[in-house]
Amino acid sequence: MQLGMVMMALGVFRFGISSGSYQNFSRSASYSWDKVNRIGRTPALQFTGPDAETIKLEGVIYPHFKGGLRQVELMRLRAKVAQPMMMVDGLGWIWDRWVIDQVEERKSVFLRDGAPRKIEFTLSLKSYGKDNGVLSSFLGGLS
């Protein structure tokens, strides 16, 4: 696949028109607030920091057109390796490291031998986070 034809690269995976392309992209960010009880007053909230962001890619693979039947299986195998992967979009933006949190597939339009002509997938990702944050700076100062 030509570099210009890549919508998103996640580690070794290239999402694009000539292989598994996604039709829906959603990104979610949440933030943690813990309740702190106070005597004689209502509880206060204390900001404890951002939570891991999530991304969900929903797409379709036509295995007899391009890419083959095993693309979603390769996503599952890569998730089992349990290593974060760099993500870069087709515009060149670097999204840092992400892990595969969940892989879902739906097969349809079957041939006589049971091979699907259409595979829909949902890939759920979580941001891995930076290793050089406040905690590692603090721990580095202790040595």
Residue pairs with C-beta under 8 A, 6 or more apart in sequence:
1 14
1 16
1 18
1 19
4 90
5 16
5 17
5 18
6 14
6 15
6 16
6 90
7 15
7 16
7 17
7 21
7 22
7 89
7 90
8 14
8 15
8 22
8 57
8 87
8 88
8 89
8 90
9 15
9 86
9 87
9 88
9 89
10 85
10 86
10 87
10 98
10 125
11 78
11 85
11 86
11 87
12 78
12 85
13 20
13 74
13 75
13 78
13 85
15 21
15 22
15 57
15 59
16 90
18 66
18 67
19 61
19 66
19 67
19 71
20 59
20 60
20 61
20 67
20 71
20 72
20 121
21 59
21 60
22 57
22 58
22 59
22 123
23 58
23 59
23 60
24 56
24 57
24 58
24 59
25 55
25 56
25 57
25 58
26 55
26 56
27 53
27 54
27 55
27 56
28 53
28 54
28 55
28 56
29 50
29 51
29 53
30 50
30 51
31 47
31 49
31 50
31 51
32 47
32 48
32 49
32 50
32 51
33 45
33 46
33 47
33 48
34 45
34 46
34 48
35 43
35 44
35 45
36 43
36 44
36 45
36 46
37 43
38 44
52 126
52 127
52 128
52 129
53 126
53 127
54 101
54 124
54 125
54 126
54 127
55 98
55 124
55 125
55 126
55 127
56 122
56 123
56 124
56 125
57 121
57 122
57 123
57 125
58 120
58 121
58 122
58 123
59 120
59 121
59 123
60 118
60 119
60 120
60 121
61 67
61 71
61 72
61 118
61 119
61 120
61 121
62 117
62 118
62 119
63 69
63 71
63 115
63 116
63 117
63 119
64 115
64 117
69 115
69 116
69 119
71 119
71 121
72 103
72 105
72 119
72 121
75 100
75 103
75 121
75 123
76 103
78 85
78 100
79 99
79 100
79 101
79 103
82 99
83 99
84 97
84 98
84 99
84 128
85 97
85 98
85 99
85 100
86 94
86 95
86 96
86 97
86 98
87 94
87 95
87 96
87 97
87 98
87 125
88 94
88 95
89 95
96 127
96 128
96 130
97 127
97 128
97 129
98 125
98 126
98 127
98 128
99 125
99 126
99 128
100 123
100 124
100 125
101 124
101 125
101 126
102 122
102 123
102 124
103 121
103 122
103 123
103 124
104 121
104 122
104 123
104 124
105 119
105 120
105 121
105 122
106 119
106 120
106 121
107 116
107 118
107 119
107 120
108 116
108 117
108 118
108 120
109 116
109 117
109 118
110 116
110 117
111 117
